[in-house]
Amino acid sequence: MPQLKAAFEKAVAESKSLPAKPDNATLLKIYSLYKQATVGDVEGDRPGFTDFVGRAKYDAWAGLKGTSANEAMQQYIDLIEDLK
């Protein structure tokens, strides 16, 4: 577990210096995996239809509902490795 956490923190740092900016769908995946790994399942109300970005982020995160923190960390690490 400590190794996974360390690898996750390293991937978070590496995500800030990727060679190319990922597309919006990939950015949403990165965001949602990070939130699932660090916070857990999404809570609260879905943003209104005028908040396009907030709504997209909420929906991406909600799609990971039930994913464990460890699984989300591993998926995040794998995704960042693929983007490097």
PDB file of N, CA, C and O in Angstrom:
ATOM      1  N   MET A   1       0.825  -1.210   0.000  1.00  0.00           N
ATOM      2  CA  MET A   1       0.000   0.000   0.000  1.00  0.00           C
ATOM      3  C   MET A   1       0.866   1.270   0.000  1.00  0.00           C
ATOM      4  O   MET A   1       0.608   2.171  -0.798  1.00  0.00           O
ATOM      5  N   PRO A   2       1.889   1.369   0.875  1.00  0.00           N
ATOM      6  CA  PRO A   2       2.724   2.574   0.828  1.00  0.00           C
ATOM      7  C   PRO A   2       3.400   2.757  -0.531  1.00  0.00           C
ATOM      8  O   PRO A   2       3.613   3.886  -0.973  1.00  0.00           O
ATOM      9  N   GLN A   3       3.737   1.646  -1.191  1.00  0.00           N
ATOM     10  CA  GLN A   3       4.361   1.737  -2.510  1.00  0.00           C
ATOM     11  C   GLN A   3       3.380   2.311  -3.525  1.00  0.00           C
ATOM     12  O   GLN A   3       3.757   3.120  -4.372  1.00  0.00           O
ATOM     13  N   LEU A   4       2.118   1.888  -3.435  1.00  0.00           N
ATOM     14  CA  LEU A   4       1.094   2.393  -4.356  1.00  0.00           C
ATOM     15  C   LEU A   4       0.894   3.888  -4.144  1.00  0.00           C
ATOM     16  O   LEU A   4       0.805   4.648  -5.109  1.00  0.00           O
ATOM     17  N   LYS A   5       0.823   4.312  -2.887  1.00  0.00           N
ATOM     18  CA  LYS A   5       0.644   5.733  -2.565  1.00  0.00           C
ATOM     19  C   LYS A   5       1.823   6.555  -3.097  1.00  0.00           C
ATOM     20  O   LYS A   5       1.626   7.637  -3.651  1.00  0.00           O
ATOM     21  N   ALA A   6       3.034   6.047  -2.930  1.00  0.00           N
ATOM     22  CA  ALA A   6       4.220   6.754  -3.416  1.00  0.00           C
ATOM     23  C   ALA A   6       4.214   6.831  -4.941  1.00  0.00           C
ATOM     24  O   ALA A   6       4.549   7.868  -5.515  1.00  0.00           O
ATOM     25  N   ALA A   7       3.837   5.739  -5.590  1.00  0.00           N
ATOM     26  CA  ALA A   7       3.767   5.729  -7.056  1.00  0.00           C
ATOM     27  C   ALA A   7       2.685   6.686  -7.545  1.00  0.00           C
ATOM     28  O   ALA A   7       2.846   7.347  -8.571  1.00  0.00           O
ATOM     29  N   PHE A   8       1.571   6.753  -6.798  1.00  0.00           N
ATOM     30  CA  PHE A   8       0.484   7.669  -7.147  1.00  0.00           C
ATOM     31  C   PHE A   8       0.953   9.118  -7.035  1.00  0.00           C
ATOM     32  O   PHE A   8       0.708   9.923  -7.934  1.00  0.00           O
ATOM     33  N   GLU A   9       1.623   9.449  -5.940  1.00  0.00           N
ATOM     34  CA  GLU A   9       2.113  10.818  -5.750  1.00  0.00           C
ATOM     35  C   GLU A   9       3.129  11.191  -6.831  1.00  0.00           C
ATOM     36  O   GLU A   9       3.168  12.334  -7.286  1.00  0.00           O
ATOM     37  N   LYS A  10       3.944  10.227  -7.234  1.00  0.00           N
ATOM     38  CA  LYS A  10       4.904  10.467  -8.313  1.00  0.00           C
ATOM     39  C   LYS A  10       4.166  10.729  -9.627  1.00  0.00           C
ATOM     40  O   LYS A  10       4.539  11.623 -10.387  1.00  0.00           O
ATOM     41  N   ALA A  11       3.115   9.944  -9.890  1.00  0.00           N
ATOM     42  CA  ALA A  11       2.326  10.127 -11.115  1.00  0.00           C
ATOM     43  C   ALA A  11       1.624  11.478 -11.119  1.00  0.00           C
ATOM     44  O   ALA A  11       1.519  12.119 -12.165  1.00  0.00           O
ATOM     45  N   VAL A  12       1.142  11.917  -9.957  1.00  0.00           N
ATOM     46  CA  VAL A  12       0.507  13.239  -9.855  1.00  0.00           C
ATOM     47  C   VAL A  12       1.516  14.321 -10.233  1.00  0.00           C
ATOM     48  O   VAL A  12       1.191  15.243 -10.980  1.00  0.00           O
ATOM     49  N   ALA A  13       2.725  14.210  -9.722  1.00  0.00           N
ATOM     50  CA  ALA A  13       3.768  15.187 -10.061  1.00  0.00           C
ATOM     51  C   ALA A  13       4.095  15.134 -11.550  1.00  0.00           C
ATOM     52  O   ALA A  13       4.266  16.171 -12.191  1.00  0.00           O
ATOM     53  N   GLU A  14       4.179  13.929 -12.094  1.00  0.00           N
ATOM     54  CA  GLU A  14       4.498  13.769 -13.517  1.00  0.00           C
ATOM     55  C   GLU A  14       3.370  14.274 -14.410  1.00  0.00           C
ATOM     56  O   GLU A  14       3.618  14.698 -15.538  1.00  0.00           O
ATOM     57  N   SER A  15       2.142  14.233 -13.920  1.00  0.00           N
ATOM     58  CA  SER A  15       1.004  14.680 -14.728  1.00  0.00           C
ATOM     59  C   SER A  15       1.096  16.177 -15.043  1.00  0.00           C
ATOM     60  O   SER A  15       0.506  16.648 -16.015  1.00  0.00           O
ATOM     61  N   LYS A  16       1.825  16.906 -14.231  1.00  0.00           N
ATOM     62  CA  LYS A  16       1.959  18.349 -14.430  1.00  0.00           C
ATOM     63  C   LYS A  16       3.011  18.698 -15.474  1.00  0.00           C
ATOM     64  O   LYS A  16       3.126  19.857 -15.874  1.00  0.00           O
ATOM     65  N   SER A  17       3.782  17.703 -15.920  1.00  0.00           N
ATOM     66  CA  SER A  17       4.835  17.972 -16.906  1.00  0.00           C
ATOM     67  C   SER A  17       4.799  16.965 -18.058  1.00  0.00           C
ATOM     68  O   SER A  17       5.839  16.478 -18.501  1.00  0.00           O
ATOM     69  N   LEU A  18       3.603  16.663 -18.530  1.00  0.00           N
ATOM     70  CA  LEU A  18       3.466  15.758 -19.663  1.00  0.00           C
ATOM     71  C   LEU A  18       4.009  16.424 -20.924  1.00  0.00           C
ATOM     72  O   LEU A  18       3.959  17.649 -21.039  1.00  0.00           O
ATOM     73  N   PRO A  19       4.523  15.647 -21.865  1.00  0.00           N
ATOM     74  CA  PRO A  19       5.092  16.228 -23.085  1.00  0.00           C
ATOM     75  C   PRO A  19       4.071  16.993 -23.928  1.00  0.00           C
ATOM     76  O   PRO A  19       4.421  17.975 -24.583  1.00  0.00           O
ATOM     77  N   ALA A  20       2.822  16.552 -23.915  1.00  0.00           N
ATOM     78  CA  ALA A  20       1.770  17.242 -24.666  1.00  0.00           C
ATOM     79  C   ALA A  20       0.524  17.323 -23.802  1.00  0.00           C
ATOM     80  O   ALA A  20       0.262  16.439 -22.985  1.00  0.00           O
ATOM     81  N   LYS A  21      -0.244  18.396 -23.990  1.00  0.00           N
ATOM     82  CA  LYS A  21      -1.475  18.544 -23.220  1.00  0.00           C
ATOM     83  C   LYS A  21      -2.491  17.511 -23.716  1.00  0.00           C
ATOM     84  O   LYS A  21      -2.775  17.445 -24.912  1.00  0.00           O
ATOM     85  N   PRO A  22      -3.040  16.701 -22.796  1.00  0.00           N
ATOM     86  CA  PRO A  22      -4.038  15.708 -23.205  1.00  0.00           C
ATOM     87  C   PRO A  22      -5.329  16.375 -23.692  1.00  0.00           C
ATOM     88  O   PRO A  22      -5.598  17.535 -23.379  1.00  0.00           O
ATOM     89  N   ASP A  23      -6.122  15.623 -24.464  1.00  0.00           N
ATOM     90  CA  ASP A  23      -7.412  16.154 -24.917  1.00  0.00           C
ATOM     91  C   ASP A  23      -8.369  16.243 -23.724  1.00  0.00           C
ATOM     92  O   ASP A  23      -8.075  15.740 -22.640  1.00  0.00           O
ATOM     93  N   ASN A  24      -9.504  16.886 -23.940  1.00  0.00           N
ATOM     94  CA  ASN A  24     -10.442  17.132 -22.846  1.00  0.00           C
ATOM     95  C   ASN A  24     -10.962  15.852 -22.212  1.00  0.00           C
ATOM     96  O   ASN A  24     -11.119  15.797 -20.992  1.00  0.00           O
ATOM     97  N   ALA A  25     -11.233  14.822 -23.006  1.00  0.00           N
ATOM     98  CA  ALA A  25     -11.732  13.557 -22.464  1.00  0.00           C
ATOM     99  C   ALA A  25     -10.692  12.933 -21.539  1.00  0.00           C
ATOM    100  O   ALA A  25     -11.034  12.393 -20.487  1.00  0.00           O
ATOM    101  N   THR A  26      -9.432  13.008 -21.930  1.00  0.00           N
ATOM    102  CA  THR A  26      -8.357  12.447 -21.105  1.00  0.00           C
ATOM    103  C   THR A  26      -8.170  13.278 -19.838  1.00  0.00           C
ATOM    104  O   THR A  26      -7.931  12.729 -18.763  1.00  0.00           O
ATOM    105  N   LEU A  27      -8.280  14.598 -19.964  1.00  0.00           N
ATOM    106  CA  LEU A  27      -8.177  15.457 -18.784  1.00  0.00           C
ATOM    107  C   LEU A  27      -9.287  15.143 -17.782  1.00  0.00           C
ATOM    108  O   LEU A  27      -9.055  15.141 -16.573  1.00  0.00           O
ATOM    109  N   LEU A  28     -10.484  14.880 -18.282  1.00  0.00           N
ATOM    110  CA  LEU A  28     -11.592  14.505 -17.398  1.00  0.00           C
ATOM    111  C   LEU A  28     -11.308  13.174 -16.705  1.00  0.00           C
ATOM    112  O   LEU A  28     -11.629  13.003 -15.530  1.00  0.00           O
ATOM    113  N   LYS A  29     -10.714  12.243 -17.425  1.00  0.00           N
ATOM    114  CA  LYS A  29     -10.372  10.941 -16.845  1.00  0.00           C
ATOM    115  C   LYS A  29      -9.322  11.121 -15.751  1.00  0.00           C
ATOM    116  O   LYS A  29      -9.430  10.526 -14.679  1.00  0.00           O
ATOM    117  N   ILE A  30      -8.311  11.937 -16.021  1.00  0.00           N
ATOM    118  CA  ILE A  30      -7.277  12.214 -15.022  1.00  0.00           C
ATOM    119  C   ILE A  30      -7.914  12.832 -13.770  1.00  0.00           C
ATOM    120  O   ILE A  30      -7.636  12.408 -12.648  1.00  0.00           O
ATOM    121  N   TYR A  31      -8.759  13.827 -13.977  1.00  0.00           N
ATOM    122  CA  TYR A  31      -9.438  14.506 -12.868  1.00  0.00           C
ATOM    123  C   TYR A  31     -10.276  13.529 -12.057  1.00  0.00           C
ATOM    124  O   TYR A  31     -10.182  13.490 -10.830  1.00  0.00           O
ATOM    125  N   SER A  32     -11.094  12.743 -12.742  1.00  0.00           N
ATOM    126  CA  SER A  32     -12.020  11.861 -12.031  1.00  0.00           C
ATOM    127  C   SER A  32     -11.274  10.766 -11.270  1.00  0.00           C
ATOM    128  O   SER A  32     -11.661  10.418 -10.155  1.00  0.00           O
ATOM    129  N   LEU A  33     -10.215  10.222 -11.860  1.00  0.00           N
ATOM    130  CA  LEU A  33      -9.434   9.204 -11.150  1.00  0.00           C
ATOM    131  C   LEU A  33      -8.744   9.797  -9.921  1.00  0.00           C
ATOM    132  O   LEU A  33      -8.675   9.160  -8.870  1.00  0.00           O
ATOM    133  N   TYR A  34      -8.237  11.015 -10.064  1.00  0.00           N
ATOM    134  CA  TYR A  34      -7.596  11.677  -8.929  1.00  0.00           C
ATOM    135  C   TYR A  34      -8.603  11.883  -7.798  1.00  0.00           C
ATOM    136  O   TYR A  34      -8.318  11.573  -6.641  1.00  0.00           O
ATOM    137  N   LYS A  35      -9.764  12.398  -8.133  1.00  0.00           N
ATOM    138  CA  LYS A  35     -10.788  12.657  -7.115  1.00  0.00           C
ATOM    139  C   LYS A  35     -11.255  11.363  -6.459  1.00  0.00           C
ATOM    140  O   LYS A  35     -11.442  11.317  -5.243  1.00  0.00           O
ATOM    141  N   GLN A  36     -11.445  10.314  -7.252  1.00  0.00           N
ATOM    142  CA  GLN A  36     -11.886   9.034  -6.705  1.00  0.00           C
ATOM    143  C   GLN A  36     -10.823   8.463  -5.773  1.00  0.00           C
ATOM    144  O   GLN A  36     -11.148   7.898  -4.728  1.00  0.00           O
ATOM    145  N   ALA A  37      -9.562   8.608  -6.148  1.00  0.00           N
ATOM    146  CA  ALA A  37      -8.465   8.077  -5.339  1.00  0.00           C
ATOM    147  C   ALA A  37      -8.277   8.854  -4.036  1.00  0.00           C
ATOM    148  O   ALA A  37      -7.920   8.270  -3.013  1.00  0.00           O
ATOM    149  N   THR A  38      -8.514  10.160  -4.069  1.00  0.00           N
ATOM    150  CA  THR A  38      -8.226  10.991  -2.904  1.00  0.00           C
ATOM    151  C   THR A  38      -9.438  11.313  -2.038  1.00  0.00           C
ATOM    152  O   THR A  38      -9.298  11.533  -0.835  1.00  0.00           O
ATOM    153  N   VAL A  39     -10.639  11.343  -2.646  1.00  0.00           N
ATOM    154  CA  VAL A  39     -11.837  11.731  -1.904  1.00  0.00           C
ATOM    155  C   VAL A  39     -12.816  10.563  -1.750  1.00  0.00           C
ATOM    156  O   VAL A  39     -13.463  10.424  -0.712  1.00  0.00           O
ATOM    157  N   GLY A  40     -12.918   9.735  -2.773  1.00  0.00           N
ATOM    158  CA  GLY A  40     -13.906   8.651  -2.766  1.00  0.00           C
ATOM    159  C   GLY A  40     -15.046   8.990  -3.705  1.00  0.00           C
ATOM    160  O   GLY A  40     -14.903   9.823  -4.599  1.00  0.00           O
ATOM    161  N   ASP A  41     -16.183   8.334  -3.493  1.00  0.00           N
ATOM    162  CA  ASP A  41     -17.333   8.551  -4.370  1.00  0.00           C
ATOM    163  C   ASP A  41     -17.799  10.001  -4.329  1.00  0.00           C
ATOM    164  O   ASP A  41     -17.723  10.678  -3.304  1.00  0.00           O
ATOM    165  N   VAL A  42     -18.284  10.451  -5.487  1.00  0.00           N
ATOM    166  CA  VAL A  42     -18.780  11.817  -5.612  1.00  0.00           C
ATOM    167  C   VAL A  42     -19.987  12.016  -4.693  1.00  0.00           C
ATOM    168  O   VAL A  42     -20.801  11.112  -4.503  1.00  0.00           O
ATOM    169  N   GLU A  43     -20.079  13.219  -4.129  1.00  0.00           N
ATOM    170  CA  GLU A  43     -21.205  13.573  -3.274  1.00  0.00           C
ATOM    171  C   GLU A  43     -21.741  14.919  -3.716  1.00  0.00           C
ATOM    172  O   GLU A  43     -21.085  15.645  -4.462  1.00  0.00           O
ATOM    173  N   GLY A  44     -22.916  15.245  -3.260  1.00  0.00           N
ATOM    174  CA  GLY A  44     -23.495  16.542  -3.570  1.00  0.00           C
ATOM    175  C   GLY A  44     -24.325  16.506  -4.832  1.00  0.00           C
ATOM    176  O   GLY A  44     -24.443  15.476  -5.496  1.00  0.00           O
ATOM    177  N   ASP A  45     -24.892  17.648  -5.147  1.00  0.00           N
ATOM    178  CA  ASP A  45     -25.772  17.769  -6.308  1.00  0.00           C
ATOM    179  C   ASP A  45     -24.974  17.977  -7.585  1.00  0.00           C
ATOM    180  O   ASP A  45     -23.893  18.564  -7.577  1.00  0.00           O
ATOM    181  N   ARG A  46     -25.527  17.488  -8.667  1.00  0.00           N
ATOM    182  CA  ARG A  46     -24.920  17.691  -9.987  1.00  0.00           C
ATOM    183  C   ARG A  46     -25.076  19.167 -10.358  1.00  0.00           C
ATOM    184  O   ARG A  46     -26.157  19.731 -10.193  1.00  0.00           O
ATOM    185  N   PRO A  47     -24.007  19.797 -10.856  1.00  0.00           N
ATOM    186  CA  PRO A  47     -24.108  21.217 -11.237  1.00  0.00           C
ATOM    187  C   PRO A  47     -25.190  21.442 -12.306  1.00  0.00           C
ATOM    188  O   PRO A  47     -25.539  20.534 -13.061  1.00  0.00           O
ATOM    189  N   GLY A  48     -25.701  22.658 -12.347  1.00  0.00           N
ATOM    190  CA  GLY A  48     -26.747  23.009 -13.291  1.00  0.00           C
ATOM    191  C   GLY A  48     -26.275  22.987 -14.739  1.00  0.00           C
ATOM    192  O   GLY A  48     -25.077  22.930 -15.015  1.00  0.00           O
ATOM    193  N   PHE A  49     -27.231  23.032 -15.654  1.00  0.00           N
ATOM    194  CA  PHE A  49     -26.911  22.900 -17.080  1.00  0.00           C
ATOM    195  C   PHE A  49     -26.093  24.057 -17.632  1.00  0.00           C
ATOM    196  O   PHE A  49     -25.529  23.935 -18.719  1.00  0.00           O
ATOM    197  N   THR A  50     -26.011  25.170 -16.923  1.00  0.00           N
ATOM    198  CA  THR A  50     -25.205  26.293 -17.407  1.00  0.00           C
ATOM    199  C   THR A  50     -23.739  26.156 -17.014  1.00  0.00           C
ATOM    200  O   THR A  50     -22.886  26.865 -17.547  1.00  0.00           O
ATOM    201  N   ASP A  51     -23.439  25.254 -16.090  1.00  0.00           N
ATOM    202  CA  ASP A  51     -22.053  25.015 -15.649  1.00  0.00           C
ATOM    203  C   ASP A  51     -21.524  23.795 -16.395  1.00  0.00           C
ATOM    204  O   ASP A  51     -21.481  22.690 -15.856  1.00  0.00           O
ATOM    205  N   PHE A  52     -21.122  24.017 -17.649  1.00  0.00           N
ATOM    206  CA  PHE A  52     -20.706  22.904 -18.509  1.00  0.00           C
ATOM    207  C   PHE A  52     -19.495  22.160 -17.965  1.00  0.00           C
ATOM    208  O   PHE A  52     -19.475  20.929 -17.950  1.00  0.00           O
ATOM    209  N   VAL A  53     -18.495  22.895 -17.522  1.00  0.00           N
ATOM    210  CA  VAL A  53     -17.262  22.268 -17.027  1.00  0.00           C
ATOM    211  C   VAL A  53     -17.537  21.504 -15.731  1.00  0.00           C
ATOM    212  O   VAL A  53     -17.136  20.349 -15.584  1.00  0.00           O
ATOM    213  N   GLY A  54     -18.214  22.151 -14.809  1.00  0.00           N
ATOM    214  CA  GLY A  54     -18.541  21.502 -13.537  1.00  0.00           C
ATOM    215  C   GLY A  54     -19.380  20.256 -13.733  1.00  0.00           C
ATOM    216  O   GLY A  54     -19.184  19.250 -13.051  1.00  0.00           O
ATOM    217  N   ARG A  55     -20.311  20.327 -14.662  1.00  0.00           N
ATOM    218  CA  ARG A  55     -21.181  19.182 -14.951  1.00  0.00           C
ATOM    219  C   ARG A  55     -20.384  18.030 -15.561  1.00  0.00           C
ATOM    220  O   ARG A  55     -20.597  16.871 -15.203  1.00  0.00           O
ATOM    221  N   ALA A  56     -19.469  18.340 -16.479  1.00  0.00           N
ATOM    222  CA  ALA A  56     -18.641  17.305 -17.105  1.00  0.00           C
ATOM    223  C   ALA A  56     -17.742  16.644 -16.063  1.00  0.00           C
ATOM    224  O   ALA A  56     -17.584  15.423 -16.063  1.00  0.00           O
ATOM    225  N   LYS A  57     -17.155  17.446 -15.175  1.00  0.00           N
ATOM    226  CA  LYS A  57     -16.307  16.896 -14.120  1.00  0.00           C
ATOM    227  C   LYS A  57     -17.116  16.003 -13.185  1.00  0.00           C
ATOM    228  O   LYS A  57     -16.680  14.909 -12.827  1.00  0.00           O
ATOM    229  N   TYR A  58     -18.285  16.473 -12.798  1.00  0.00           N
ATOM    230  CA  TYR A  58     -19.158  15.696 -11.900  1.00  0.00           C
ATOM    231  C   TYR A  58     -19.528  14.365 -12.542  1.00  0.00           C
ATOM    232  O   TYR A  58     -19.446  13.316 -11.903  1.00  0.00           O
ATOM    233  N   ASP A  59     -19.933  14.411 -13.803  1.00  0.00           N
ATOM    234  CA  ASP A  59     -20.347  13.188 -14.500  1.00  0.00           C
ATOM    235  C   ASP A  59     -19.192  12.198 -14.634  1.00  0.00           C
ATOM    236  O   ASP A  59     -19.386  10.995 -14.458  1.00  0.00           O
ATOM    237  N   ALA A  60     -17.993  12.695 -14.944  1.00  0.00           N
ATOM    238  CA  ALA A  60     -16.826  11.824 -15.076  1.00  0.00           C
ATOM    239  C   ALA A  60     -16.512  11.162 -13.736  1.00  0.00           C
ATOM    240  O   ALA A  60     -16.230   9.966 -13.675  1.00  0.00           O
ATOM    241  N   TRP A  61     -16.563  11.944 -12.677  1.00  0.00           N
ATOM    242  CA  TRP A  61     -16.277  11.408 -11.345  1.00  0.00           C
ATOM    243  C   TRP A  61     -17.366  10.427 -10.928  1.00  0.00           C
ATOM    244  O   TRP A  61     -17.062   9.367 -10.382  1.00  0.00           O
ATOM    245  N   ALA A  62     -18.629  10.765 -11.175  1.00  0.00           N
ATOM    246  CA  ALA A  62     -19.741   9.889 -10.802  1.00  0.00           C
ATOM    247  C   ALA A  62     -19.651   8.542 -11.526  1.00  0.00           C
ATOM    248  O   ALA A  62     -20.112   7.525 -11.008  1.00  0.00           O
ATOM    249  N   GLY A  63     -19.059   8.538 -12.718  1.00  0.00           N
ATOM    250  CA  GLY A  63     -18.902   7.302 -13.472  1.00  0.00           C
ATOM    251  C   GLY A  63     -17.967   6.302 -12.801  1.00  0.00           C
ATOM    252  O   GLY A  63     -17.959   5.125 -13.161  1.00  0.00           O
ATOM    253  N   LEU A  64     -17.193   6.755 -11.844  1.00  0.00           N
ATOM    254  CA  LEU A  64     -16.263   5.876 -11.123  1.00  0.00           C
ATOM    255  C   LEU A  64     -16.815   5.429  -9.772  1.00  0.00           C
ATOM    256  O   LEU A  64     -16.102   4.816  -8.978  1.00  0.00           O
ATOM    257  N   LYS A  65     -18.072   5.734  -9.516  1.00  0.00           N
ATOM    258  CA  LYS A  65     -18.678   5.389  -8.224  1.00  0.00           C
ATOM    259  C   LYS A  65     -18.482   3.908  -7.921  1.00  0.00           C
ATOM    260  O   LYS A  65     -18.744   3.054  -8.768  1.00  0.00           O
ATOM    261  N   GLY A  66     -18.025   3.612  -6.718  1.00  0.00           N
ATOM    262  CA  GLY A  66     -17.805   2.243  -6.299  1.00  0.00           C
ATOM    263  C   GLY A  66     -16.392   1.738  -6.540  1.00  0.00           C
ATOM    264  O   GLY A  66     -16.026   0.663  -6.066  1.00  0.00           O
ATOM    265  N   THR A  67     -15.585   2.516  -7.283  1.00  0.00           N
ATOM    266  CA  THR A  67     -14.193   2.130  -7.523  1.00  0.00           C
ATOM    267  C   THR A  67     -13.399   2.405  -6.243  1.00  0.00           C
ATOM    268  O   THR A  67     -13.514   3.483  -5.659  1.00  0.00           O
ATOM    269  N   SER A  68     -12.605   1.444  -5.816  1.00  0.00           N
ATOM    270  CA  SER A  68     -11.828   1.638  -4.590  1.00  0.00           C
ATOM    271  C   SER A  68     -10.730   2.672  -4.828  1.00  0.00           C
ATOM    272  O   SER A  68     -10.332   2.931  -5.964  1.00  0.00           O
ATOM    273  N   ALA A  69     -10.254   3.252  -3.734  1.00  0.00           N
ATOM    274  CA  ALA A  69      -9.178   4.242  -3.831  1.00  0.00           C
ATOM    275  C   ALA A  69      -7.932   3.614  -4.445  1.00  0.00           C
ATOM    276  O   ALA A  69      -7.262   4.235  -5.270  1.00  0.00           O
ATOM    277  N   ASN A  70      -7.620   2.383  -4.043  1.00  0.00           N
ATOM    278  CA  ASN A  70      -6.424   1.721  -4.572  1.00  0.00           C
ATOM    279  C   ASN A  70      -6.550   1.461  -6.068  1.00  0.00           C
ATOM    280  O   ASN A  70      -5.588   1.648  -6.812  1.00  0.00           O
ATOM    281  N   GLU A  71      -7.719   1.033  -6.511  1.00  0.00           N
ATOM    282  CA  GLU A  71      -7.940   0.782  -7.938  1.00  0.00           C
ATOM    283  C   GLU A  71      -7.853   2.089  -8.725  1.00  0.00           C
ATOM    284  O   GLU A  71      -7.268   2.123  -9.807  1.00  0.00           O
ATOM    285  N   ALA A  72      -8.432   3.162  -8.188  1.00  0.00           N
ATOM    286  CA  ALA A  72      -8.368   4.465  -8.858  1.00  0.00           C
ATOM    287  C   ALA A  72      -6.924   4.954  -8.935  1.00  0.00           C
ATOM    288  O   ALA A  72      -6.514   5.512  -9.954  1.00  0.00           O
ATOM    289  N   MET A  73      -6.152   4.751  -7.873  1.00  0.00           N
ATOM    290  CA  MET A  73      -4.740   5.140  -7.896  1.00  0.00           C
ATOM    291  C   MET A  73      -3.992   4.382  -8.979  1.00  0.00           C
ATOM    292  O   MET A  73      -3.210   4.972  -9.725  1.00  0.00           O
ATOM    293  N   GLN A  74      -4.226   3.073  -9.071  1.00  0.00           N
ATOM    294  CA  GLN A  74      -3.527   2.265 -10.065  1.00  0.00           C
ATOM    295  C   GLN A  74      -3.910   2.689 -11.482  1.00  0.00           C
ATOM    296  O   GLN A  74      -3.049   2.778 -12.357  1.00  0.00           O
ATOM    297  N   GLN A  75      -5.196   2.950 -11.711  1.00  0.00           N
ATOM    298  CA  GLN A  75      -5.638   3.404 -13.032  1.00  0.00           C
ATOM    299  C   GLN A  75      -5.022   4.751 -13.375  1.00  0.00           C
ATOM    300  O   GLN A  75      -4.643   4.987 -14.522  1.00  0.00           O
ATOM    301  N   TYR A  76      -4.919   5.641 -12.384  1.00  0.00           N
ATOM    302  CA  TYR A  76      -4.308   6.951 -12.586  1.00  0.00           C
ATOM    303  C   TYR A  76      -2.842   6.787 -12.985  1.00  0.00           C
ATOM    304  O   TYR A  76      -2.379   7.402 -13.945  1.00  0.00           O
ATOM    305  N   ILE A  77      -2.119   5.954 -12.239  1.00  0.00           N
ATOM    306  CA  ILE A  77      -0.708   5.698 -12.533  1.00  0.00           C
ATOM    307  C   ILE A  77      -0.543   5.161 -13.950  1.00  0.00           C
ATOM    308  O   ILE A  77       0.315   5.621 -14.703  1.00  0.00           O
ATOM    309  N   ASP A  78      -1.380   4.177 -14.308  1.00  0.00           N
ATOM    310  CA  ASP A  78      -1.299   3.573 -15.638  1.00  0.00           C
ATOM    311  C   ASP A  78      -1.579   4.597 -16.731  1.00  0.00           C
ATOM    312  O   ASP A  78      -0.900   4.614 -17.758  1.00  0.00           O
ATOM    313  N   LEU A  79      -2.574   5.450 -16.514  1.00  0.00           N
ATOM    314  CA  LEU A  79      -2.933   6.460 -17.513  1.00  0.00           C
ATOM    315  C   LEU A  79      -1.788   7.465 -17.705  1.00  0.00           C
ATOM    316  O   LEU A  79      -1.454   7.806 -18.840  1.00  0.00           O
ATOM    317  N   ILE A  80      -1.196   7.930 -16.630  1.00  0.00           N
ATOM    318  CA  ILE A  80      -0.091   8.890 -16.727  1.00  0.00           C
ATOM    319  C   ILE A  80       1.098   8.227 -17.429  1.00  0.00           C
ATOM    320  O   ILE A  80       1.761   8.865 -18.246  1.00  0.00           O
ATOM    321  N   GLU A  81       1.373   6.972 -17.124  1.00  0.00           N
ATOM    322  CA  GLU A  81       2.468   6.243 -17.795  1.00  0.00           C
ATOM    323  C   GLU A  81       2.218   6.174 -19.299  1.00  0.00           C
ATOM    324  O   GLU A  81       3.144   6.347 -20.092  1.00  0.00           O
ATOM    325  N   ASP A  82       0.973   5.923 -19.690  1.00  0.00           N
ATOM    326  CA  ASP A  82       0.630   5.853 -21.115  1.00  0.00           C
ATOM    327  C   ASP A  82       0.809   7.205 -21.806  1.00  0.00           C
ATOM    328  O   ASP A  82       1.139   7.257 -22.991  1.00  0.00           O
ATOM    329  N   LEU A  83       0.592   8.291 -21.075  1.00  0.00           N
ATOM    330  CA  LEU A  83       0.677   9.634 -21.659  1.00  0.00           C
ATOM    331  C   LEU A  83       2.112  10.153 -21.755  1.00  0.00           C
ATOM    332  O   LEU A  83       2.385  11.095 -22.498  1.00  0.00           O
ATOM    333  N   LYS A  84       3.014   9.544 -21.013  1.00  0.00           N
ATOM    334  CA  LYS A  84       4.412  10.030 -21.018  1.00  0.00           C
ATOM    335  C   LYS A  84       5.129   9.643 -22.287  1.00  0.00           C
ATOM    336  O   LYS A  84       6.304   9.968 -22.456  1.00  0.00           O
TER     337      LYS A  84
END
